[in-house]
Amino acid sequence: MIMTLNRISCLTLAASLSLSAPAWAAVDWSKVQGKEVVMLYPGQTSWEWNLTDADHSAATKFKQGQNCAQCHRGEEKRQGDLMVSGKKAEPNPIAGFPGYVVSTVKFAYDDQALYVRLDFKEPAAPDAKMDPLAATKVSLILNDALVPEGVRAGCWASCHEDSASMPTAPQGVDRSHYLMKTRVKMSRQGGGDAIKPAEDLAKLQEAGYLQEWWQARLSPGTKAQASSGVIFDKREEIKPGAVQVEASQANGSWSVILSRPLNAPAPYRPLQTGKVYSVGFGVHLGHSAKRFHHTSYEFTFALGDGQADFVAAKQ
């Protein structure tokens, strides 16, 4: 990624975050309306898969301009069960892995920060033994209209055919998420490692062409760990990150709150009232990693006011 944080900017970020720690107790979640979000097991479906008629029954509609959720909202449970079974788009099914995860999601904000809460009962899942550090991970990816493919397809915007554990990934290459405009050329096999010149990447970044990702890493009996960063020519973690997490578990159910300052330093984007953003949610279960997860279709959110799936309540 062409944009890096030097020592001075890292110190500035750390100082700014220390002055804006989230006021968890200040949010009265009982007064915040929630919405059910179903995260499905996606198998080896990618941005390129979505555009291929032979693979995706709605590919023509997608190419004509319909977004994923416009065709498939409400079908997540059926689709997840089909793909996790290995009957479609999954050559290596995990026996006993659930097809979907249902969560209640709430958005709230105050003068300092945005808070996103996910409450879900964790379905039984075998130990995939892929991630030794976290039993469960809760993630979200967000962007605004400057990433049009993110508006249309949410998390699928940065999931490509040649990413790690996907169909055309080269042996031994651990390629992460990336956005397609960073590549010289895209094909059915993805964009590979032919990345555009530095000056072109700089222009894309200056135009706001990147996604944020937030993640809570969870293991029973231990404190939740936060991780966050951006997706551009690759997925890159920012340290220290702007995102903070709090989580609790009771009777097999998780309550997870992710937050970050509204005006976190770049490369995080400023979050403004009334503006509409796109967001997708994901969960890794049973020490799973990479594509072996559950993900939602795209949703929209706004702070305080706006035509969106979630309108964050002001605290």
C-alpha positions, 0 to 999 in steps of 0.5 A: 500500500503506497500510503504508510503511517510514519512515526509522527503520524502514529504518535498523533493517532495514539494521542488523539485516541487517548483523548477520545476513549468511548463512553460505553456506559453513556449509550442506553442501548435499550432505547436504540432500535435494532435490526436483524442481520443474517450472515451467510456462509459464502463459500468461494463466491467472489466479485468475479463469481458474481459477474459470471452467468455460468456461476451466478443466476443473478449475474445478468441483473447484477451487471445491469445495476441491481445490488446484491441485497436487492435480489437476495435479501431474505434468502441468506439462510437458504443460500448459506445452508446450500453453500456450507453443504458443499453442493455449490461454490465450496469444494472443501466443506467443513463438516458440521459448520453452520450455514448462517449466523443471525445477529441483532445490530444497533448503531448509536453515536455521540459528539465523539464516536460511532458505536456499533453493537452486535448481539448474537447466539453463537451456533455450534461449530467444529474447531477449524484449527485455522486461527489459534489466537481467536475462537471467534471474530466479529468484523465489519467493512464500511465505505461511502459512495467513493467506493461504488463496488462497495455500495453495490456488493459490500464485503464482496467488493474486495473479495477476489478469485485470486485471494488466499483460499479462493479458486485461482490463488497461487500456491503459497501466495497469501494474497489479502483483500484488495479493491479492483481499481488498484490493479492494472487489469481485472479478469475472471481470475482476479487482478493478480499482483499487477498493481497500478503505478504509485501516482495512480494509487495516490490519486485513488487514495486522495479521492477516498477510494478505500474501505475500512475494516474493524474487527473484534477478536474474541475468546471466552474468558479473555479480554476482547482484542481490537484490530482495524485498518483499511483495504486498498491494494491489500488489507492493511492493519493500522497500529495503533488503530482507531477502533476499540471493542468491548464484549461479553458472553453469557449462555452462548450469546455474545454482545459485542460493541465496536467504536471509533472516533467520528474524526479519527485521523486519516486514512480513516474517513470522517463520519458525518451526520446525514451522510449515507455509508455502506456496511457489511458484517462478518463473523468467524466461528470455531477458530476459522480464518479467511473465507471460512466465515459468515458475511452479510449482504450490504446495508446502509447507515447514517448518523442522526438523519438520512434514508438508510437501513440503520439511522444511528441514534444520537446519545 
